[in-house]
């Protein structure tokens, strides 16, 4: 069976997923057992990659590199050991080559391939980063039949397994990489497709800085508990690193944090409450949440205006939901592992391979995957958030088919008024659908209980499209303004 493949370019851990080209088979994820963080190391005779290289990062730090995607260029890399110092681009190519070889060994040769890239590689305008040319040349050399490239956020939103129940409107996408965190603001265009409007990279909030901080704090705790310094030997430091990594990956668990370090003469053991690790993670979580508030403020938005979408890599920070909730973010959802890979595979299945890599299109928009969003009455909701937020203008009217209805005069349930008649006549085209408009603390929320979509906060200038029974009704949230009023 012909199939398409999506590759998730996350230096935290590369991933791949496949889907049949004709769409008759379920998307199958091949997570490659989490073995592909972007580490490269010289083992004395050859280059090794992924977890095998990370397992040497404390043993032979000068013979290890984890910045070759971060600094993708022809410049000499920081990796020492080989007869000739490889360039960052050479390490990146060798890494991608090994990853691609394993993908082909596991699932066969795909007929179509799409790449999901982080914002730092995509560039501000999508694909305008000079490093993208190198990546396309690598893909061509490796024989990848490329159909498209897209950002991690756009690809993730194309995954029906992760986005069921998500409404459109405005989304704040958060991701974690080796050396940085990233956030993207996405909103709908006139056709209801999601576009990335803004992007921000947070260079001190990545996995590597996080691990370095944890190694210091947990190492000091271990020293106080056992009077043993794990940094005395590199082999012991590597063992402590590996155990800290495992504890971090299980940070949301309830068990104590346990260490066991063996030397030639004895075994040093210590256990600490899980809360100690969570306290160490809290500053990073709080810093990320504070950065998100500022990011939105610069876009004239508030936390209430967006739904937060966190990549699966956010599981390393179990207190992230609380940190965001404390700052007014009401709707937070976490994507499943491999979301961007599955979304990219779906993109690949819809397009044909390009004869020349210079012709590979950049996908900058996506219709939000709506699997499971339709209610029992067949109703679907599309929230088209205004591209120009107007917080100073309080909503006062609902405009439908040219008729303006006072929000304050409408009943809570729009499809039926107090006398049983339609409160908004146009909704009759949709049949018996349950649509409600509620005011709480001065804010208006649209609800459709049958869809499973959380209440949608609407503001002046927003449009809402309701679809059912092959019919569509568009509603506009408006504010009354009088001549001469500011």
C-alpha positions in Angstrom: 0.0 0.0 0.0 1.3 3.4 -0.9 1.9 5.7 2.1 3.0 9.1 3.0 5.4 10.1 5.8 5.6 13.1 8.0 8.8 14.0 9.8 8.8 16.1 13.0 11.9 18.2 13.2 12.1 18.7 16.9 15.7 18.7 18.3 14.2 17.5 21.6 13.3 14.3 19.7 12.8 13.7 16.0 9.7 11.7 15.2 7.9 10.2 12.1 4.4 9.1 11.3 2.8 7.4 8.2 -0.6 7.4 6.6 -2.0 5.7 3.6 -2.0 8.0 0.5 -5.7 7.2 -0.3 -6.7 7.9 3.3 -8.3 4.5 3.9 -6.0 3.5 6.8 -5.6 5.0 10.2 -2.6 7.2 10.8 0.2 5.1 12.3 2.8 6.7 14.5 6.3 5.4 14.6 7.8 7.2 17.6 11.2 5.4 17.2 11.1 4.8 21.0 12.2 8.4 21.8 15.8 7.6 20.7 16.3 10.6 18.5 17.1 13.8 20.4 19.5 15.9 18.4 22.8 14.8 20.0 25.9 13.8 18.1 29.0 12.3 19.6 32.4 10.8 18.6 32.8 7.4 20.2 36.5 7.1 19.3 35.9 5.6 15.9 32.7 6.9 14.5 29.8 9.3 15.0 26.8 8.2 17.0 23.5 10.0 17.3 20.4 10.4 19.4 20.1 8.8 22.8 23.4 6.9 22.3 25.1 10.3 21.9 23.3 11.9 24.8 24.5 9.0 27.0 28.0 10.2 26.3 27.4 13.9 26.8 28.8 14.0 30.4 31.5 11.4 29.8 33.0 13.2 26.8 31.5 16.7 26.7 34.0 18.0 24.1 33.3 15.0 21.8 29.5 15.8 21.9 27.4 18.4 20.1 23.8 19.3 20.6 23.6 22.6 18.8 24.1 21.6 15.1 20.4 22.3 14.2 20.5 25.4 16.4 23.6 26.7 14.5 22.9 25.1 11.2 25.6 26.5 8.9 28.9 25.7 7.2 30.9 26.9 10.2 33.1 24.4 12.1 31.1 22.6 14.8 32.0 22.4 18.5 32.5 18.6 18.3 36.1 17.4 18.9 37.6 14.0 18.3 37.3 13.2 14.6 40.4 13.6 12.4 38.7 16.7 10.9 36.3 18.9 12.8 33.0 18.5 11.0 30.8 21.5 10.1 27.5 22.0 11.8 25.8 21.2 8.5 27.7 17.9 8.2 26.6 16.8 11.7 23.0 17.7 10.8 23.2 15.8 7.5 24.7 12.7 9.2 22.0 12.9 11.9 19.2 13.2 9.4 20.7 10.4 7.2 20.7 8.0 10.2 17.2 9.0 11.2 15.9 8.5 7.7 17.6 5.2 7.3 15.8 3.9 10.4 12.5 5.2 9.3 12.9 3.4 5.9 14.0 0.2 7.7 10.9 0.3 9.9 8.2 1.3 7.5 9.6 1.0 4.0 10.2 3.7 1.4 7.4 6.4 1.6 6.0 7.7 -1.7 5.6 11.2 -0.3 7.2 13.1 2.6 6.4 16.3 4.3 8.6 18.1 6.9 7.3 19.8 10.1 9.9 22.5 11.1 10.4 24.6 14.2 9.9 28.4 13.9 13.6 29.1 14.3 14.3 27.1 11.1 11.3 28.3 9.2 12.1 32.0 9.6 9.7 34.9 10.2 8.0 34.6 6.8 8.0 30.8 6.6 10.8 29.1 4.8 13.0 32.2 4.5 15.7 31.0 6.8 19.0 30.3 4.9 19.2 27.0 6.8 16.1 25.8 5.0 18.0 25.6 1.7 20.5 23.3 3.4 17.7 21.1 4.8 16.1 20.8 1.3 19.4 19.9 -0.2 19.9 17.2 2.4 16.4 15.8 1.7 17.1 15.7 -2.0 20.4 14.0 -1.4 18.7 11.4 0.8 16.1 10.7 -1.8 13.1 12.0 0.2 10.1 12.6 -2.2 9.2 16.0 -0.6 5.7 17.4 -1.1 5.8 20.3 1.4 7.2 21.9 4.5 5.3 23.5 7.3 5.8 24.8 10.9 5.3 22.6 13.9 2.3 24.5 15.0 0.5 24.3 11.6 1.3 20.6 11.3 0.2 19.8 14.8 -3.2 21.5 14.2 -3.6 19.2 11.2 -3.7 16.1 13.5 -7.2 14.9 14.1 -6.1 12.8 17.1 -5.0 15.9 19.0 -7.3 18.7 18.0 -10.8 17.1 18.3 -12.9 19.5 20.3 -10.7 22.5 19.7 -12.5 25.5 18.5 -10.9 28.0 16.1 -10.5 31.7 16.9 -7.1 32.4 18.5 -4.7 29.8 19.6 -1.4 30.2 21.6 0.9 27.3 20.6 3.7 26.4 23.0 6.6 24.1 22.4 9.9 23.0 24.1 13.2 22.5 22.3 16.7 21.6 23.4 17.9 25.1 23.9 14.7 27.2 23.9 11.0 27.3 24.2 8.8 28.9 21.5 5.3 30.3 21.3 3.2 31.1 18.3 0.0 33.1 18.0 -2.4 31.7 15.4 -5.8 33.0 14.4 -8.3 32.4 11.6 -8.5 34.1 8.3 -11.7 35.0 6.4 -12.0 31.3 5.3 -11.6 29.9 8.8 -8.1 28.6 8.3 -5.5 29.0 11.0 -2.5 31.3 10.2 0.6 31.9 12.3 0.5 35.6 13.1 3.4 36.0 15.5 6.3 33.9 16.8 8.6 34.3 19.8 11.6 32.3 20.8 12.6 32.0 24.5 16.2 31.1 24.5 16.7 30.3 28.3 13.7 28.0 28.7 14.8 24.9 26.8 15.6 21.3 27.9 19.4 21.8 28.1 19.2 24.8 30.5 16.5 22.9 32.4 18.7 19.9 32.8 21.7 22.0 33.8 19.7 23.6 36.6 18.3 20.3 37.8 21.7 18.7 37.9 23.0 21.4 40.2 20.1 21.4 42.6 19.6 17.6 42.7 23.4 17.1 42.9 23.6 19.4 45.9 20.7 17.5 47.6 22.5 14.2 46.9 25.7 15.6 48.3 24.0 16.6 51.5 22.2 13.3 51.9 25.1 11.0 51.1 28.3 13.1 51.5 29.2 11.9 48.0 30.0 14.2 45.1 28.6 12.8 41.9 30.8 15.2 39.9 34.0 13.5 41.1 34.1 11.2 38.1 32.6 11.6 34.7 31.1 8.1 34.7 29.3 8.9 37.9 28.2 12.3 36.6 26.8 10.6 33.4 24.9 8.1 35.6 23.4 10.9 37.7 22.5 12.8 34.5 20.7 9.7 33.1 18.7 9.1 36.3 17.8 12.8 36.5 16.5 12.7 32.9 14.3 9.7 33.8 13.0 11.5 36.8 12.2 14.5 34.7 10.3 12.5 32.1 8.2 11.1 34.9 7.9 14.4 36.6 4.1 14.2 36.8 4.2 10.9 38.7 3.6 10.7 42.4 6.6 8.5 43.5 9.6 9.9 45.3 12.7 10.9 43.3 15.2 8.1 43.8 18.9 7.9 42.9 21.3 5.0 43.1 25.0 5.6 42.2 27.4 2.6 42.3 31.1 2.9 42.7 33.8 0.2 43.0 33.4 0.0 46.8 29.7 0.9 47.6 26.3 2.0 46.4 25.2 5.5 47.3 21.4 5.9 47.5 19.1 8.8 48.3 15.4 9.6 47.9 13.7 13.0 47.8 10.0 14.0 47.8 8.6 14.5 44.4 7.6 18.0 45.5 11.4 18.9 45.6 11.6 18.3 41.8 8.4 20.2 41.2 9.7 23.2 43.1 12.8 23.2 40.9 10.6 23.2 37.8 8.3 26.0 39.1 10.5 29.0 38.1 10.7 27.7 34.5 6.9 27.2 34.4 6.2 30.6 35.9 8.7 32.2 33.5 7.0 30.6 30.5 3.6 31.8 31.7 4.8 35.4 32.3 6.4 35.5 28.9 3.1 34.3 27.3 1.2 37.2 29.0 3.7 39.7 27.7 3.6 38.1 24.3 -0.2 38.5 24.1 -0.1 42.0 25.6 2.2 43.1 22.7 -0.6 41.8 20.4 -3.2 43.8 22.3 -4.7 40.5 23.7 -5.3 39.1 27.1 -5.1 35.5 28.4 -8.9 35.2 28.1 -8.7 35.8 24.3 -6.8 32.6 23.5 -6.9 28.8 23.9 -3.5 27.5 24.9 -2.2 24.5 22.9 0.9 22.8 24.4 3.0 20.3 22.5 3.5 16.8 24.1 7.0 18.0 25.1 5.3 20.2 27.7 4.7 17.0 29.8 8.2 17.7 31.3 6.6 20.7 33.1 3.6 19.2 35.1 2.9 22.6 36.7 2.5 24.5 33.5 -1.3 24.3 33.5 -1.4 25.8 37.0 1.1 28.6 36.1 -1.0 29.6 33.1 -4.2 29.3 35.0 -2.9 31.7 37.7 -2.6 34.3 35.0 -6.1 34.0 33.6 -5.7 31.4 30.9 -8.9 29.5 31.0 -8.7 26.9 28.2 -5.5 24.8 28.0 -5.1 21.6 26.0 -2.1 19.3 25.4 -1.3 17.6 22.1 -0.5 14.0 21.8 3.0 12.7 21.1 3.7 12.8 17.4 1.0 15.4 16.6 3.2 17.4 14.2 4.4 14.2 12.5 0.9 12.9 12.0 -0.3 16.3 10.7 2.7 16.5 8.3 1.9 13.0 7.0 -1.7 14.1 6.3 -0.3 17.1 4.3 2.0 14.8 2.4 -0.9 12.5 1.5 -2.7 15.4 -0.2 0.1 16.5 -2.4 2.4 15.1 -5.1 6.2 15.0 -4.7 8.0 18.0 -6.3 10.5 17.4 -9.1 12.8 20.1 -7.7 13.3 21.0 -4.1 13.2 24.7 -5.0 9.5 24.1 -5.9 8.6 22.5 -2.5 5.7 24.7 -1.1 5.5 26.1 2.4 2.2 25.5 4.0 1.3 28.4 6.3 -2.3 27.8 7.0 -4.5 24.9 8.0 -8.2 24.2 8.4 -8.4 23.1 12.0 -8.9 19.3 12.1 -12.4 18.9 13.5 -12.7 15.2 14.1 -15.3 14.7 16.8 -16.2 18.4 17.0 -19.7 18.1 15.5 -22.4 17.5 18.0 -25.2 14.9 18.0 -27.3 17.5 16.1 -24.6 17.7 13.4 -23.7 21.3 14.5 -20.2 22.6 13.8 -18.8 25.9 15.0 -16.1 28.0 13.4 -14.9 31.0 15.3 -13.3 33.7 13.1 -11.6 36.0 15.6 -11.2 39.6 14.6 -7.7 40.3 13.3 -7.9 43.7 15.1 -8.9 43.2 18.7 -11.1 46.0 20.1 -11.2 45.5 23.9 -12.4 49.1 24.4 -15.6 48.4 22.4 -18.0 46.3 24.5 -20.2 44.0 22.4 -23.8 45.1 22.1 -25.4 43.5 19.1 -25.5 40.2 17.2 -25.8 40.8 13.4 -27.3 37.9 11.4 -28.4 38.1 7.7 -28.4 41.9 8.0 -30.6 42.0 11.1 -29.1 43.4 14.3 -30.3 41.8 17.6 -29.5 43.4 20.9 -27.4 41.0 23.0 -29.2 42.2 26.1 -32.6 41.4 24.7 -31.9 38.0 23.3 -32.8 34.9 25.4 -30.0 32.6 26.7 -31.0 29.9 24.2 -30.9 31.4 20.7 -32.8 28.7 18.8 -35.9 29.2 21.0 -37.3 32.3 22.7 -39.6 32.4 25.7 -42.7 31.9 23.5 -41.2 28.9 21.7 -40.5 30.9 18.5 -37.0 31.3 17.0 -35.0 34.0 18.8 -32.8 34.4 15.7 -34.8 33.6 12.6 -31.8 32.6 10.5 -31.0 29.6 12.8 -34.1 27.9 11.5 -32.1 26.9 8.5 -29.9 24.7 10.6 -32.8 22.7 12.1 -33.0 21.8 15.8 -29.6 22.9 17.1 -28.7 24.0 20.7 -26.8 27.3 20.6 -26.6 29.5 23.7 -25.2 33.0 24.4 -24.2 33.7 28.0 -22.9 36.8 29.7 -20.6 36.3 32.7 -18.5 39.0 34.4 -19.2 41.4 31.6 -18.0 38.9 28.9 -20.0 37.1 26.3 -19.6 33.4 25.6 -21.1 31.3 22.8 -21.9 27.7 23.8 -23.0 24.6 21.9 -23.2 21.8 24.5 -23.6 19.1 21.9 -20.3 19.7 20.2 -18.0 19.3 23.2 -16.3 22.6 22.3 -15.6 24.7 25.4 -17.5 28.0 25.7 -16.1 30.5 23.1 -15.4 34.0 24.4 -16.5 36.4 21.7 -15.6 40.0 21.3 -16.4 42.9 19.0 -15.6 42.2 15.4 -15.6 38.4 15.8 -17.6 36.2 13.4 -19.1 32.8 14.2 -20.1 30.4 11.5 -22.6 27.7 12.4 -23.0 24.7 10.1 -25.6 21.9 10.2 -27.7 20.0 7.6 -25.6 21.4 4.7 -26.6 24.9 5.7 -24.5 27.8 7.2 -25.4 30.8 9.3 -22.8 33.5 10.0 -23.2 35.7 13.0 -21.2 38.9 13.7 -20.5 40.4 17.1 -20.9 44.2 16.9 -20.7 47.2 19.1 -23.0 50.2 18.8 -21.2 53.5 18.1 -22.9 56.9 17.8 -21.7 59.8 15.8 -19.2 61.9 17.8 -18.5 59.1 20.3 -14.9 58.2 20.9 
